[in-house]
Amino acid sequence: MDIQKLLLIVPLEHIGFLLADREFVGKAWFSYLKKTCIAFCIRLKENMLVSCKKNGKSMLLKSLFQNIKTGESQSGDW
């Protein structure tokens, strides 16, 4: 079932957040979730390269979270 079909059954205001695994990644997918205001938590591989918004440089995802301890969380734009 794709997200459009899901939203026909479950109204957007009833969705607290989307929890997904590594297969659900991609710029278009993340942009769609942000555009529709669906909060999300997606598990990613630590060796994934991400682009920093502040300076445009690529870095390993794990470097963004190296100071986070087990049980802690972090969010925001980098």
N, CA, C and O atoms as a Maestro MAE file, in Angstrom:
{
 s_m_m2io_version
 :::
 2.0.0
}

f_m_ct {
 s_m_title
 :::
 protein
 m_atom[312] {
  # First column is atom index #
  i_m_mmod_type
  r_m_x_coord
  r_m_y_coord
  r_m_z_coord
  i_m_residue_number
  s_m_chain_name
  s_m_pdb_residue_name
  s_m_pdb_atom_name
  i_m_atomic_number
  :::
  1 25 0.845 -1.182 0.000 1 A "MET " " N  " 7
  2 3 0.000 0.000 0.000 1 A "MET " " CA " 6
  3 2 0.889 1.243 0.000 1 A "MET " " C  " 6
  4 15 1.805 1.356 0.814 1 A "MET " " O  " 8
  5 25 0.618 2.160 -0.901 2 A "ASP " " N  " 7
  6 3 1.409 3.387 -0.887 2 A "ASP " " CA " 6
  7 2 0.778 4.407 0.056 2 A "ASP " " C  " 6
  8 15 -0.346 4.222 0.523 2 A "ASP " " O  " 8
  9 25 1.493 5.458 0.324 3 A "ILE " " N  " 7
  10 3 1.064 6.448 1.318 3 A "ILE " " CA " 6
  11 2 -0.230 7.145 0.909 3 A "ILE " " C  " 6
  12 15 -1.040 7.489 1.769 3 A "ILE " " O  " 8
  13 25 -0.437 7.357 -0.385 4 A "GLN " " N  " 7
  14 3 -1.671 8.000 -0.853 4 A "GLN " " CA " 6
  15 2 -2.896 7.154 -0.505 4 A "GLN " " C  " 6
  16 15 -3.923 7.683 -0.079 4 A "GLN " " O  " 8
  17 25 -2.780 5.848 -0.687 5 A "LYS " " N  " 7
  18 3 -3.892 4.952 -0.346 5 A "LYS " " CA " 6
  19 2 -4.117 4.929 1.165 5 A "LYS " " C  " 6
  20 15 -5.255 4.891 1.633 5 A "LYS " " O  " 8
  21 25 -3.034 4.952 1.909 6 A "LEU " " N  " 7
  22 3 -3.147 4.970 3.369 6 A "LEU " " CA " 6
  23 2 -3.887 6.221 3.830 6 A "LEU " " C  " 6
  24 15 -4.740 6.151 4.714 6 A "LEU " " O  " 8
  25 25 -3.559 7.373 3.228 7 A "LEU " " N  " 7
  26 3 -4.198 8.627 3.634 7 A "LEU " " CA " 6
  27 2 -5.678 8.687 3.268 7 A "LEU " " C  " 6
  28 15 -6.415 9.501 3.825 7 A "LEU " " O  " 8
  29 25 -6.124 7.843 2.345 8 A "LEU " " N  " 7
  30 3 -7.557 7.739 2.051 8 A "LEU " " CA " 6
  31 2 -8.291 7.015 3.177 8 A "LEU " " C  " 6
  32 15 -9.481 7.240 3.396 8 A "LEU " " O  " 8
  33 25 -7.578 6.150 3.882 9 A "ILE " " N  " 7
  34 3 -8.171 5.342 4.959 9 A "ILE " " CA " 6
  35 2 -7.958 6.001 6.320 9 A "ILE " " C  " 6
  36 15 -8.874 6.069 7.140 9 A "ILE " " O  " 8
  37 25 -6.725 6.489 6.548 10 A "VAL " " N  " 7
  38 3 -6.358 7.095 7.823 10 A "VAL " " CA " 6
  39 2 -6.107 8.585 7.588 10 A "VAL " " C  " 6
  40 15 -5.171 8.948 6.876 10 A "VAL " " O  " 8
  41 25 -6.928 9.443 8.174 11 A "PRO " " N  " 7
  42 3 -6.722 10.883 7.987 11 A "PRO " " CA " 6
  43 2 -5.362 11.333 8.517 11 A "PRO " " C  " 6
  44 15 -4.867 10.799 9.509 11 A "PRO " " O  " 8
  45 25 -4.773 12.305 7.857 12 A "LEU " " N  " 7
  46 3 -3.459 12.823 8.223 12 A "LEU " " CA " 6
  47 2 -3.394 13.237 9.693 12 A "LEU " " C  " 6
  48 15 -2.380 13.019 10.356 12 A "LEU " " O  " 8
  49 25 -4.467 13.829 10.197 13 A "GLU " " N  " 7
  50 3 -4.465 14.284 11.592 13 A "GLU " " CA " 6
  51 2 -4.447 13.134 12.602 13 A "GLU " " C  " 6
  52 15 -4.259 13.371 13.795 13 A "GLU " " O  " 8
  53 25 -4.637 11.907 12.149 14 A "HIS " " N  " 7
  54 3 -4.572 10.743 13.031 14 A "HIS " " CA " 6
  55 2 -3.206 10.074 13.018 14 A "HIS " " C  " 6
  56 15 -2.993 9.080 13.713 14 A "HIS " " O  " 8
  57 25 -2.288 10.608 12.237 15 A "ILE " " N  " 7
  58 3 -0.944 10.035 12.149 15 A "ILE " " CA " 6
  59 2 -0.014 10.855 13.035 15 A "ILE " " C  " 6
  60 15 0.232 12.031 12.769 15 A "ILE " " O  " 8
  61 25 0.502 10.223 14.094 16 A "GLY " " N  " 7
  62 3 1.434 10.908 14.993 16 A "GLY " " CA " 6
  63 2 2.796 11.057 14.349 16 A "GLY " " C  " 6
  64 15 3.367 12.147 14.329 16 A "GLY " " O  " 8
  65 25 3.317 9.958 13.823 17 A "PHE " " N  " 7
  66 3 4.572 9.977 13.076 17 A "PHE " " CA " 6
  67 2 4.713 8.667 12.333 17 A "PHE " " C  " 6
  68 15 4.029 7.689 12.636 17 A "PHE " " O  " 8
  69 25 5.594 8.655 11.372 18 A "LEU " " N  " 7
  70 3 5.868 7.474 10.569 18 A "LEU " " CA " 6
  71 2 7.182 6.869 11.041 18 A "LEU " " C  " 6
  72 15 8.201 7.558 11.097 18 A "LEU " " O  " 8
  73 25 7.165 5.608 11.374 19 A "LEU " " N  " 7
  74 3 8.365 4.886 11.782 19 A "LEU " " CA " 6
  75 2 8.706 3.922 10.655 19 A "LEU " " C  " 6
  76 15 7.879 3.093 10.276 19 A "LEU " " O  " 8
  77 25 9.920 4.026 10.115 20 A "ALA " " N  " 7
  78 3 10.285 3.215 8.954 20 A "ALA " " CA " 6
  79 2 11.720 2.703 9.067 20 A "ALA " " C  " 6
  80 15 12.523 3.219 9.844 20 A "ALA " " O  " 8
  81 25 12.013 1.695 8.288 21 A "ASP " " N  " 7
  82 3 13.351 1.117 8.263 21 A "ASP " " CA " 6
  83 2 14.148 1.708 7.101 21 A "ASP " " C  " 6
  84 15 13.656 2.571 6.374 21 A "ASP " " O  " 8
  85 25 15.361 1.240 6.937 22 A "ARG " " N  " 7
  86 3 16.336 1.800 5.992 22 A "ARG " " CA " 6
  87 2 15.898 1.826 4.537 22 A "ARG " " C  " 6
  88 15 16.405 2.631 3.756 22 A "ARG " " O  " 8
  89 25 14.970 0.965 4.161 23 A "GLU " " N  " 7
  90 3 14.557 0.901 2.764 23 A "GLU " " CA " 6
  91 2 13.776 2.144 2.332 23 A "GLU " " C  " 6
  92 15 13.661 2.424 1.139 23 A "GLU " " O  " 8
  93 25 13.245 2.881 3.297 24 A "PHE " " N  " 7
  94 3 12.419 4.033 3.000 24 A "PHE " " CA " 6
  95 2 13.222 5.319 3.090 24 A "PHE " " C  " 6
  96 15 12.977 6.151 3.963 24 A "PHE " " O  " 8
  97 25 14.181 5.480 2.190 25 A "VAL " " N  " 7
  98 3 15.021 6.673 2.180 25 A "VAL " " CA " 6
  99 2 15.001 7.299 0.795 25 A "VAL " " C  " 6
  100 15 14.611 6.657 -0.180 25 A "VAL " " O  " 8
  101 25 15.410 8.517 0.715 26 A "GLY " " N  " 7
  102 3 15.507 9.213 -0.561 26 A "GLY " " CA " 6
  103 2 15.021 10.641 -0.423 26 A "GLY " " C  " 6
  104 15 14.110 10.933 0.352 26 A "GLY " " O  " 8
  105 25 15.636 11.517 -1.178 27 A "LYS " " N  " 7
  106 3 15.316 12.942 -1.096 27 A "LYS " " CA " 6
  107 2 13.849 13.204 -1.413 27 A "LYS " " C  " 6
  108 15 13.196 13.979 -0.715 27 A "LYS " " O  " 8
  109 25 13.324 12.566 -2.459 28 A "ALA " " N  " 7
  110 3 11.925 12.790 -2.849 28 A "ALA " " CA " 6
  111 2 10.979 12.332 -1.735 28 A "ALA " " C  " 6
  112 15 9.995 13.010 -1.439 28 A "ALA " " O  " 8
  113 25 11.272 11.192 -1.125 29 A "TRP " " N  " 7
  114 3 10.438 10.648 -0.046 29 A "TRP " " CA " 6
  115 2 10.461 11.577 1.168 29 A "TRP " " C  " 6
  116 15 9.406 11.897 1.716 29 A "TRP " " O  " 8
  117 25 11.652 12.013 1.595 30 A "PHE " " N  " 7
  118 3 11.759 12.909 2.742 30 A "PHE " " CA " 6
  119 2 11.072 14.247 2.455 30 A "PHE " " C  " 6
  120 15 10.413 14.810 3.329 30 A "PHE " " O  " 8
  121 25 11.228 14.749 1.238 31 A "SER " " N  " 7
  122 3 10.579 16.013 0.855 31 A "SER " " CA " 6
  123 2 9.061 15.879 0.928 31 A "SER " " C  " 6
  124 15 8.372 16.788 1.390 31 A "SER " " O  " 8
  125 25 8.549 14.746 0.472 32 A "TYR " " N  " 7
  126 3 7.099 14.509 0.513 32 A "TYR " " CA " 6
  127 2 6.606 14.497 1.962 32 A "TYR " " C  " 6
  128 15 5.596 15.125 2.281 32 A "TYR " " O  " 8
  129 25 7.315 13.788 2.829 33 A "LEU " " N  " 7
  130 3 6.903 13.716 4.232 33 A "LEU " " CA " 6
  131 2 6.916 15.096 4.882 33 A "LEU " " C  " 6
  132 15 6.009 15.442 5.640 33 A "LEU " " O  " 8
  133 25 7.945 15.878 4.581 34 A "LYS " " N  " 7
  134 3 8.018 17.231 5.143 34 A "LYS " " CA " 6
  135 2 6.911 18.122 4.574 34 A "LYS " " C  " 6
  136 15 6.301 18.899 5.309 34 A "LYS " " O  " 8
  137 25 6.650 18.010 3.261 35 A "LYS " " N  " 7
  138 3 5.624 18.828 2.612 35 A "LYS " " CA " 6
  139 2 4.232 18.529 3.177 35 A "LYS " " C  " 6
  140 15 3.416 19.437 3.333 35 A "LYS " " O  " 8
  141 25 3.967 17.267 3.478 36 A "THR " " N  " 7
  142 3 2.661 16.881 4.007 36 A "THR " " CA " 6
  143 2 2.614 16.953 5.531 36 A "THR " " C  " 6
  144 15 1.612 16.589 6.146 36 A "THR " " O  " 8
  145 25 3.707 17.425 6.135 37 A "CYS " " N  " 7
  146 3 3.794 17.587 7.599 37 A "CYS " " CA " 6
  147 2 3.615 16.278 8.355 37 A "CYS " " C  " 6
  148 15 3.024 16.251 9.435 37 A "CYS " " O  " 8
  149 25 4.131 15.189 7.781 38 A "ILE " " N  " 7
  150 3 4.131 13.907 8.475 38 A "ILE " " CA " 6
  151 2 5.475 13.784 9.180 38 A "ILE " " C  " 6
  152 15 6.519 13.686 8.536 38 A "ILE " " O  " 8
  153 25 5.436 13.790 10.511 39 A "ALA " " N  " 7
  154 3 6.668 13.606 11.277 39 A "ALA " " CA " 6
  155 2 7.178 12.190 11.023 39 A "ALA " " C  " 6
  156 15 6.387 11.262 10.856 39 A "ALA " " O  " 8
  157 25 8.502 12.028 10.995 40 A "PHE " " N  " 7
  158 3 9.026 10.696 10.704 40 A "PHE " " CA " 6
  159 2 10.280 10.398 11.503 40 A "PHE " " C  " 6
  160 15 11.028 11.287 11.910 40 A "PHE " " O  " 8
  161 25 10.473 9.111 11.704 41 A "CYS " " N  " 7
  162 3 11.666 8.583 12.354 41 A "CYS " " CA " 6
  163 2 12.098 7.403 11.497 41 A "CYS " " C  " 6
  164 15 11.396 6.395 11.420 41 A "CYS " " O  " 8
  165 25 13.248 7.528 10.857 42 A "ILE " " N  " 7
  166 3 13.692 6.499 9.921 42 A "ILE " " CA " 6
  167 2 15.087 6.033 10.296 42 A "ILE " " C  " 6
  168 15 16.003 6.839 10.461 42 A "ILE " " O  " 8
  169 25 15.235 4.741 10.426 43 A "ARG " " N  " 7
  170 3 16.524 4.140 10.741 43 A "ARG " " CA " 6
  171 2 17.427 4.229 9.512 43 A "ARG " " C  " 6
  172 15 17.019 3.878 8.405 43 A "ARG " " O  " 8
  173 25 18.653 4.699 9.715 44 A "LEU " " N  " 7
  174 3 19.591 4.854 8.605 44 A "LEU " " CA " 6
  175 2 20.906 4.157 8.919 44 A "LEU " " C  " 6
  176 15 21.236 3.936 10.084 44 A "LEU " " O  " 8
  177 25 21.651 3.815 7.883 45 A "LYS " " N  " 7
  178 3 22.965 3.207 8.069 45 A "LYS " " CA " 6
  179 2 23.959 4.274 8.503 45 A "LYS " " C  " 6
  180 15 23.960 5.383 7.968 45 A "LYS " " O  " 8
  181 25 24.800 3.940 9.467 46 A "GLU " " N  " 7
  182 3 25.751 4.918 9.985 46 A "GLU " " CA " 6
  183 2 26.796 5.350 8.966 46 A "GLU " " C  " 6
  184 15 27.388 6.420 9.105 46 A "GLU " " O  " 8
  185 25 27.034 4.521 7.930 47 A "ASN " " N  " 7
  186 3 28.035 4.885 6.925 47 A "ASN " " CA " 6
  187 2 27.431 5.632 5.730 47 A "ASN " " C  " 6
  188 15 28.093 5.810 4.708 47 A "ASN " " O  " 8
  189 25 26.182 6.064 5.861 48 A "MET " " N  " 7
  190 3 25.523 6.830 4.804 48 A "MET " " CA " 6
  191 2 26.138 8.235 4.737 48 A "MET " " C  " 6
  192 15 26.380 8.867 5.765 48 A "MET " " O  " 8
  193 25 26.383 8.703 3.529 49 A "LEU " " N  " 7
  194 3 26.879 10.063 3.342 49 A "LEU " " CA " 6
  195 2 25.703 11.032 3.303 49 A "LEU " " C  " 6
  196 15 24.721 10.805 2.597 49 A "LEU " " O  " 8
  197 25 25.814 12.102 4.063 50 A "VAL " " N  " 7
  198 3 24.780 13.132 4.072 50 A "VAL " " CA " 6
  199 2 25.434 14.470 3.743 50 A "VAL " " C  " 6
  200 15 26.622 14.677 3.991 50 A "VAL " " O  " 8
  201 25 24.645 15.360 3.186 51 A "SER " " N  " 7
  202 3 25.145 16.683 2.822 51 A "SER " " CA " 6
  203 2 24.726 17.678 3.895 51 A "SER " " C  " 6
  204 15 23.550 17.759 4.253 51 A "SER " " O  " 8
  205 25 25.675 18.421 4.398 52 A "CYS " " N  " 7
  206 3 25.429 19.420 5.436 52 A "CYS " " CA " 6
  207 2 24.833 20.677 4.798 52 A "CYS " " C  " 6
  208 15 25.411 21.228 3.861 52 A "CYS " " O  " 8
  209 25 23.675 21.136 5.303 53 A "LYS " " N  " 7
  210 3 23.035 22.335 4.754 53 A "LYS " " CA " 6
  211 2 23.878 23.582 4.979 53 A "LYS " " C  " 6
  212 15 23.867 24.496 4.155 53 A "LYS " " O  " 8
  213 25 24.608 23.624 6.089 54 A "LYS " " N  " 7
  214 3 25.363 24.823 6.432 54 A "LYS " " CA " 6
  215 2 26.517 25.095 5.486 54 A "LYS " " C  " 6
  216 15 26.748 26.241 5.098 54 A "LYS " " O  " 8
  217 25 27.260 24.029 5.104 55 A "ASN " " N  " 7
  218 3 28.433 24.255 4.254 55 A "ASN " " CA " 6
  219 2 28.434 23.436 2.961 55 A "ASN " " C  " 6
  220 15 29.354 23.574 2.154 55 A "ASN " " O  " 8
  221 25 27.431 22.593 2.747 56 A "GLY " " N  " 7
  222 3 27.313 21.818 1.521 56 A "GLY " " CA " 6
  223 2 28.247 20.630 1.424 56 A "GLY " " C  " 6
  224 15 28.222 19.908 0.427 56 A "GLY " " O  " 8
  225 25 29.075 20.409 2.441 57 A "LYS " " N  " 7
  226 3 30.018 19.293 2.413 57 A "LYS " " CA " 6
  227 2 29.336 17.997 2.822 57 A "LYS " " C  " 6
  228 15 28.392 17.995 3.613 57 A "LYS " " O  " 8
  229 25 29.832 16.893 2.269 58 A "SER " " N  " 7
  230 3 29.323 15.573 2.633 58 A "SER " " CA " 6
  231 2 30.075 15.039 3.835 58 A "SER " " C  " 6
  232 15 31.272 15.277 3.996 58 A "SER " " O  " 8
  233 25 29.347 14.306 4.683 59 A "MET " " N  " 7
  234 3 29.967 13.689 5.856 59 A "MET " " CA " 6
  235 2 29.235 12.404 6.184 59 A "MET " " C  " 6
  236 15 28.095 12.198 5.767 59 A "MET " " O  " 8
  237 25 29.898 11.549 6.929 60 A "LEU " " N  " 7
  238 3 29.261 10.320 7.365 60 A "LEU " " CA " 6
  239 2 28.177 10.647 8.388 60 A "LEU " " C  " 6
  240 15 28.364 11.498 9.257 60 A "LEU " " O  " 8
  241 25 27.069 9.974 8.275 61 A "LEU " " N  " 7
  242 3 25.959 10.197 9.191 61 A "LEU " " CA " 6
  243 2 26.386 9.991 10.641 61 A "LEU " " C  " 6
  244 15 25.970 10.740 11.525 61 A "LEU " " O  " 8
  245 25 27.216 8.977 10.886 62 A "LYS " " N  " 7
  246 3 27.604 8.697 12.270 62 A "LYS " " CA " 6
  247 2 28.378 9.854 12.897 62 A "LYS " " C  " 6
  248 15 28.391 9.988 14.120 62 A "LYS " " O  " 8
  249 25 29.022 10.689 12.086 63 A "SER " " N  " 7
  250 3 29.761 11.823 12.650 63 A "SER " " CA " 6
  251 2 28.812 12.888 13.219 63 A "SER " " C  " 6
  252 15 29.186 13.632 14.126 63 A "SER " " O  " 8
  253 25 27.583 12.958 12.683 64 A "LEU " " N  " 7
  254 3 26.604 13.908 13.214 64 A "LEU " " CA " 6
  255 2 26.110 13.505 14.601 64 A "LEU " " C  " 6
  256 15 25.690 14.351 15.391 64 A "LEU " " O  " 8
  257 25 26.164 12.210 14.888 65 A "PHE " " N  " 7
  258 3 25.586 11.695 16.122 65 A "PHE " " CA " 6
  259 2 26.620 11.076 17.049 65 A "PHE " " C  " 6
  260 15 26.257 10.321 17.951 65 A "PHE " " O  " 8
  261 25 27.885 11.373 16.852 66 A "GLN " " N  " 7
  262 3 28.937 10.723 17.637 66 A "GLN " " CA " 6
  263 2 28.879 11.067 19.118 66 A "GLN " " C  " 6
  264 15 29.404 10.317 19.942 66 A "GLN " " O  " 8
  265 25 28.252 12.184 19.474 67 A "ASN " " N  " 7
  266 3 28.175 12.565 20.884 67 A "ASN " " CA " 6
  267 2 26.851 12.162 21.551 67 A "ASN " " C  " 6
  268 15 26.613 12.494 22.712 67 A "ASN " " O  " 8
  269 25 26.004 11.455 20.821 68 A "ILE " " N  " 7
  270 3 24.717 11.023 21.357 68 A "ILE " " CA " 6
  271 2 24.900 9.697 22.096 68 A "ILE " " C  " 6
  272 15 25.499 8.761 21.566 68 A "ILE " " O  " 8
  273 25 24.388 9.627 23.300 69 A "LYS " " N  " 7
  274 3 24.471 8.399 24.096 69 A "LYS " " CA " 6
  275 2 23.241 7.539 23.853 69 A "LYS " " C  " 6
  276 15 22.217 8.032 23.381 69 A "LYS " " O  " 8
  277 25 23.339 6.263 24.173 70 A "THR " " N  " 7
  278 3 22.212 5.341 24.040 70 A "THR " " CA " 6
  279 2 21.011 5.889 24.793 70 A "THR " " C  " 6
  280 15 21.125 6.294 25.950 70 A "THR " " O  " 8
  281 25 19.869 5.900 24.137 71 A "GLY " " N  " 7
  282 3 18.638 6.389 24.744 71 A "GLY " " CA " 6
  283 2 18.372 7.865 24.492 71 A "GLY " " C  " 6
  284 15 17.268 8.341 24.754 71 A "GLY " " O  " 8
  285 25 19.358 8.598 23.990 72 A "GLU " " N  " 7
  286 3 19.176 10.008 23.677 72 A "GLU " " CA " 6
  287 2 18.741 10.160 22.224 72 A "GLU " " C  " 6
  288 15 18.842 9.219 21.436 72 A "GLU " " O  " 8
  289 25 18.264 11.330 21.878 73 A "SER " " N  " 7
  290 3 17.867 11.590 20.494 73 A "SER " " CA " 6
  291 2 18.317 12.995 20.099 73 A "SER " " C  " 6
  292 15 18.672 13.826 20.935 73 A "SER " " O  " 8
  293 25 18.286 13.217 18.798 74 A "GLN " " N  " 7
  294 3 18.668 14.523 18.252 74 A "GLN " " CA " 6
  295 2 17.884 14.744 16.980 74 A "GLN " " C  " 6
  296 15 17.654 13.806 16.217 74 A "GLN " " O  " 8
  297 25 17.479 15.958 16.748 75 A "SER " " N  " 7
  298 3 16.781 16.271 15.506 75 A "SER " " CA " 6
  299 2 17.175 17.682 15.074 75 A "SER " " C  " 6
  300 15 17.785 18.432 15.836 75 A "SER " " O  " 8
  301 25 16.823 18.020 13.865 76 A "GLY " " N  " 7
  302 3 17.101 19.365 13.371 76 A "GLY " " CA " 6
  303 2 17.680 19.353 11.981 76 A "GLY " " C  " 6
  304 15 17.840 18.301 11.361 76 A "GLY " " O  " 8
  305 25 17.991 20.534 11.505 77 A "ASP " " N  " 7
  306 3 18.604 20.693 10.184 77 A "ASP " " CA " 6
  307 2 20.093 20.920 10.370 77 A "ASP " " C  " 6
  308 15 20.510 21.719 11.208 77 A "ASP " " O  " 8
  309 25 20.887 20.216 9.588 78 A "TRP " " N  " 7
  310 3 22.346 20.345 9.709 78 A "TRP " " CA " 6
  311 2 22.911 21.024 8.516 78 A "TRP " " C  " 6
  312 15 24.123 21.223 8.436 78 A "TRP " " O  " 8
  :::
 }
 m_bond[311] {
  # First column is bond index #
  i_m_from
  i_m_to
  i_m_order
  :::
  1 1 2 1
  2 2 3 1
  3 3 4 2
  4 3 5 1
  5 5 6 1
  6 6 7 1
  7 7 8 2
  8 7 9 1
  9 9 10 1
  10 10 11 1
  11 11 12 2
  12 11 13 1
  13 13 14 1
  14 14 15 1
  15 15 16 2
  16 15 17 1
  17 17 18 1
  18 18 19 1
  19 19 20 2
  20 19 21 1
  21 21 22 1
  22 22 23 1
  23 23 24 2
  24 23 25 1
  25 25 26 1
  26 26 27 1
  27 27 28 2
  28 27 29 1
  29 29 30 1
  30 30 31 1
  31 31 32 2
  32 31 33 1
  33 33 34 1
  34 34 35 1
  35 35 36 2
  36 35 37 1
  37 37 38 1
  38 38 39 1
  39 39 40 2
  40 39 41 1
  41 41 42 1
  42 42 43 1
  43 43 44 2
  44 43 45 1
  45 45 46 1
  46 46 47 1
  47 47 48 2
  48 47 49 1
  49 49 50 1
  50 50 51 1
  51 51 52 2
  52 51 53 1
  53 53 54 1
  54 54 55 1
  55 55 56 2
  56 55 57 1
  57 57 58 1
  58 58 59 1
  59 59 60 2
  60 59 61 1
  61 61 62 1
  62 62 63 1
  63 63 64 2
  64 63 65 1
  65 65 66 1
  66 66 67 1
  67 67 68 2
  68 67 69 1
  69 69 70 1
  70 70 71 1
  71 71 72 2
  72 71 73 1
  73 73 74 1
  74 74 75 1
  75 75 76 2
  76 75 77 1
  77 77 78 1
  78 78 79 1
  79 79 80 2
  80 79 81 1
  81 81 82 1
  82 82 83 1
  83 83 84 2
  84 83 85 1
  85 85 86 1
  86 86 87 1
  87 87 88 2
  88 87 89 1
  89 89 90 1
  90 90 91 1
  91 91 92 2
  92 91 93 1
  93 93 94 1
  94 94 95 1
  95 95 96 2
  96 95 97 1
  97 97 98 1
  98 98 99 1
  99 99 100 2
  100 99 101 1
  101 101 102 1
  102 102 103 1
  103 103 104 2
  104 103 105 1
  105 105 106 1
  106 106 107 1
  107 107 108 2
  108 107 109 1
  109 109 110 1
  110 110 111 1
  111 111 112 2
  112 111 113 1
  113 113 114 1
  114 114 115 1
  115 115 116 2
  116 115 117 1
  117 117 118 1
  118 118 119 1
  119 119 120 2
  120 119 121 1
  121 121 122 1
  122 122 123 1
  123 123 124 2
  124 123 125 1
  125 125 126 1
  126 126 127 1
  127 127 128 2
  128 127 129 1
  129 129 130 1
  130 130 131 1
  131 131 132 2
  132 131 133 1
  133 133 134 1
  134 134 135 1
  135 135 136 2
  136 135 137 1
  137 137 138 1
  138 138 139 1
  139 139 140 2
  140 139 141 1
  141 141 142 1
  142 142 143 1
  143 143 144 2
  144 143 145 1
  145 145 146 1
  146 146 147 1
  147 147 148 2
  148 147 149 1
  149 149 150 1
  150 150 151 1
  151 151 152 2
  152 151 153 1
  153 153 154 1
  154 154 155 1
  155 155 156 2
  156 155 157 1
  157 157 158 1
  158 158 159 1
  159 159 160 2
  160 159 161 1
  161 161 162 1
  162 162 163 1
  163 163 164 2
  164 163 165 1
  165 165 166 1
  166 166 167 1
  167 167 168 2
  168 167 169 1
  169 169 170 1
  170 170 171 1
  171 171 172 2
  172 171 173 1
  173 173 174 1
  174 174 175 1
  175 175 176 2
  176 175 177 1
  177 177 178 1
  178 178 179 1
  179 179 180 2
  180 179 181 1
  181 181 182 1
  182 182 183 1
  183 183 184 2
  184 183 185 1
  185 185 186 1
  186 186 187 1
  187 187 188 2
  188 187 189 1
  189 189 190 1
  190 190 191 1
  191 191 192 2
  192 191 193 1
  193 193 194 1
  194 194 195 1
  195 195 196 2
  196 195 197 1
  197 197 198 1
  198 198 199 1
  199 199 200 2
  200 199 201 1
  201 201 202 1
  202 202 203 1
  203 203 204 2
  204 203 205 1
  205 205 206 1
  206 206 207 1
  207 207 208 2
  208 207 209 1
  209 209 210 1
  210 210 211 1
  211 211 212 2
  212 211 213 1
  213 213 214 1
  214 214 215 1
  215 215 216 2
  216 215 217 1
  217 217 218 1
  218 218 219 1
  219 219 220 2
  220 219 221 1
  221 221 222 1
  222 222 223 1
  223 223 224 2
  224 223 225 1
  225 225 226 1
  226 226 227 1
  227 227 228 2
  228 227 229 1
  229 229 230 1
  230 230 231 1
  231 231 232 2
  232 231 233 1
  233 233 234 1
  234 234 235 1
  235 235 236 2
  236 235 237 1
  237 237 238 1
  238 238 239 1
  239 239 240 2
  240 239 241 1
  241 241 242 1
  242 242 243 1
  243 243 244 2
  244 243 245 1
  245 245 246 1
  246 246 247 1
  247 247 248 2
  248 247 249 1
  249 249 250 1
  250 250 251 1
  251 251 252 2
  252 251 253 1
  253 253 254 1
  254 254 255 1
  255 255 256 2
  256 255 257 1
  257 257 258 1
  258 258 259 1
  259 259 260 2
  260 259 261 1
  261 261 262 1
  262 262 263 1
  263 263 264 2
  264 263 265 1
  265 265 266 1
  266 266 267 1
  267 267 268 2
  268 267 269 1
  269 269 270 1
  270 270 271 1
  271 271 272 2
  272 271 273 1
  273 273 274 1
  274 274 275 1
  275 275 276 2
  276 275 277 1
  277 277 278 1
  278 278 279 1
  279 279 280 2
  280 279 281 1
  281 281 282 1
  282 282 283 1
  283 283 284 2
  284 283 285 1
  285 285 286 1
  286 286 287 1
  287 287 288 2
  288 287 289 1
  289 289 290 1
  290 290 291 1
  291 291 292 2
  292 291 293 1
  293 293 294 1
  294 294 295 1
  295 295 296 2
  296 295 297 1
  297 297 298 1
  298 298 299 1
  299 299 300 2
  300 299 301 1
  301 301 302 1
  302 302 303 1
  303 303 304 2
  304 303 305 1
  305 305 306 1
  306 306 307 1
  307 307 308 2
  308 307 309 1
  309 309 310 1
  310 310 311 1
  311 311 312 2
  :::
 }
}
